[in-house]
Structures are given as structure tokens and as C-alpha cells.
Amino acid sequence: MTRMSKERMNENNDKTCTGCGANLTQDQNHSRGCKYGPKDLGIIDVGDACIECGCSTAAGSGSWANRIPADDGIRLGYKCVDCQMIECDRCEDKRLHYEIIDGYVVCGDCITEEERLSIEAD
């Protein structure tokens, strides 16, 4: 059975395997059979990479300040601000700050005055 490894970008903008660090820019076929796939290691620590998109969240990357620790049961690392955003159920814009109202995700722009007063009262 072939195991797929995930990739991320390293400091030189080369794609690297999050399982073993192999340079995927030079070895295009590596990801088809990385021996450090999820079944071998359990949870893979991807370091400063976003577990969703693979972008760097390291200091100096521009994503460090808003990253949050995260794991998805396979990868352990961080989520960048873009991957943390959730789509508003009313306007369909992706937002970082939102409220859950009657089971719906609602951004600040879509909250009615009545809903805002109810939230402040709680």
C-alpha cells in the first residue's frame, strides 16, 4: 500500500515532505511512498507549517502573530490565519471573528441589532 506524504514550502521556497523533510522540488516521485507517512509515526509534527495549507507560520513569515496550535489527528503544528477563517452562513464571506447564533455562523457585519443586544445581555 502506498502512503501519501504531505508537502510544505521550506525557507528556499522548495517543496519539502512534512514526514521526512525530503526536497520534493528535486524528487517529484517521493510523495508517493514516503516511509514516514501517518501510519508509521502516528501524528506527524510539521513544525511551523500550517496543517491545512502547508504555508510557514514561523517567526518572520508574516503568519506568526495570528497562528494557533492545531492538530487534525494526523498532523501536529499550527493553523495560519487564512485556514482559521470560517464562512459566514449569511453573506458567505470568510471571517476570523464570528458568533454562533441559533446554530449558524454569523459575522459581525451580518448580526442584526436585536442579535447584538442579545449577545451583549448574555
C-alpha positions as CSV (number, residue, x, y, z in Angstrom):
1,M,0.0,0.0,0.0
2,T,1.4,3.4,-0.9
3,R,1.4,6.2,1.7
4,M,1.0,9.8,0.6
5,S,3.1,12.3,2.4
6,K,2.1,16.0,2.6
7,E,4.3,18.8,1.3
8,R,5.2,22.2,2.5
9,M,7.5,25.0,1.4
10,N,10.9,25.4,3.1
11,E,12.9,28.6,3.5
12,N,14.2,28.4,-0.1
13,N,10.6,28.0,-1.4
14,D,11.3,24.4,-2.3
15,K,8.6,21.9,-1.6
16,T,9.6,19.6,1.3
17,C,7.9,16.4,2.6
18,T,6.4,17.1,6.1
19,G,7.2,13.4,7.0
20,C,10.9,13.3,6.4
21,G,12.0,16.7,5.0
22,A,13.0,15.4,1.6
23,N,13.2,18.1,-1.1
24,L,10.2,17.4,-3.4
25,T,11.3,20.0,-5.9
26,Q,14.2,17.7,-6.8
27,D,12.4,14.3,-6.1
28,Q,8.9,14.6,-7.7
29,N,8.0,10.9,-7.0
30,H,9.0,11.0,-3.3
31,S,5.5,11.8,-2.0
32,R,4.1,8.5,-3.5
33,G,6.0,6.3,-1.0
34,C,7.4,8.3,1.9
35,K,8.3,5.8,4.7
36,Y,7.4,8.4,7.3
37,G,3.7,8.5,6.4
38,P,1.0,8.8,9.1
39,K,0.8,5.0,9.6
40,D,4.4,4.9,10.7
41,L,4.6,7.8,13.0
42,G,1.0,8.2,14.3
43,I,0.9,12.0,14.4
44,I,3.4,13.9,12.3
45,D,4.8,17.1,13.8
46,V,5.0,19.5,10.9
47,G,6.7,22.2,13.0
48,D,5.9,25.7,11.9
49,A,3.9,24.7,8.9
50,C,0.1,25.2,8.7
51,I,-1.5,21.8,9.0
52,E,-4.2,22.8,6.4
53,C,-2.3,24.6,3.6
54,G,1.4,24.0,4.5
55,C,2.4,27.6,4.5
56,S,5.0,28.7,7.0
57,T,3.8,30.2,10.3
58,A,7.4,30.7,11.6
59,A,8.6,34.0,13.1
60,G,9.3,36.4,10.2
61,S,6.8,34.7,7.8
62,G,4.0,37.2,8.3
63,S,1.8,34.5,9.7
64,W,3.4,34.0,13.1
65,A,1.3,36.5,15.1
66,N,-2.0,35.0,14.3
67,R,-1.2,31.3,14.2
68,I,-2.9,28.9,16.6
69,P,-1.7,25.5,17.8
70,A,-3.6,22.8,15.9
71,D,-3.8,19.1,15.0
72,D,-6.1,17.1,12.8
73,G,-5.3,13.7,14.1
74,I,-2.6,13.2,11.5
75,R,-0.5,16.4,11.6
76,L,0.5,18.5,14.6
77,G,1.5,22.1,14.1
78,Y,-0.3,25.3,13.6
79,K,-3.1,26.9,11.6
80,C,-2.4,30.1,9.7
81,V,-5.0,32.9,9.9
82,D,-6.4,32.1,6.5
83,C,-7.2,28.5,7.4
84,Q,-8.7,29.5,10.7
85,M,-11.4,31.6,9.0
86,I,-15.0,30.2,8.8
87,E,-17.6,31.1,6.2
88,C,-20.5,33.2,7.4
89,D,-23.8,31.4,6.8
90,R,-25.5,34.7,5.7
91,C,-23.0,36.5,3.4
92,E,-20.6,33.6,2.7
93,D,-17.5,35.7,3.4
94,K,-14.8,34.0,5.3
95,R,-14.2,35.6,8.7
96,L,-11.9,35.1,11.7
97,H,-14.3,36.7,14.2
98,Y,-17.9,35.4,14.3
99,E,-20.8,34.5,16.5
100,I,-22.8,31.3,16.6
101,I,-26.5,32.3,16.5
102,D,-29.2,29.6,16.5
103,G,-26.6,27.1,15.2
104,Y,-25.4,29.4,12.3
105,V,-22.0,31.1,11.9
106,V,-22.7,34.8,11.6
107,C,-20.0,37.5,11.0
108,G,-20.1,40.9,12.7
109,D,-21.4,42.6,9.5
110,C,-24.5,40.3,9.4
111,I,-25.5,40.4,13.0
112,T,-28.8,42.3,13.5
113,E,-29.2,44.9,16.2
114,E,-31.6,42.6,18.0
115,E,-29.0,39.8,17.9
116,R,-26.2,42.2,19.1
117,L,-28.3,43.3,22.1
118,S,-29.0,39.6,23.0
119,I,-25.3,38.8,22.8
120,E,-24.3,41.8,25.0
121,A,-27.0,40.8,27.6
122,D,-25.5,37.3,28.0
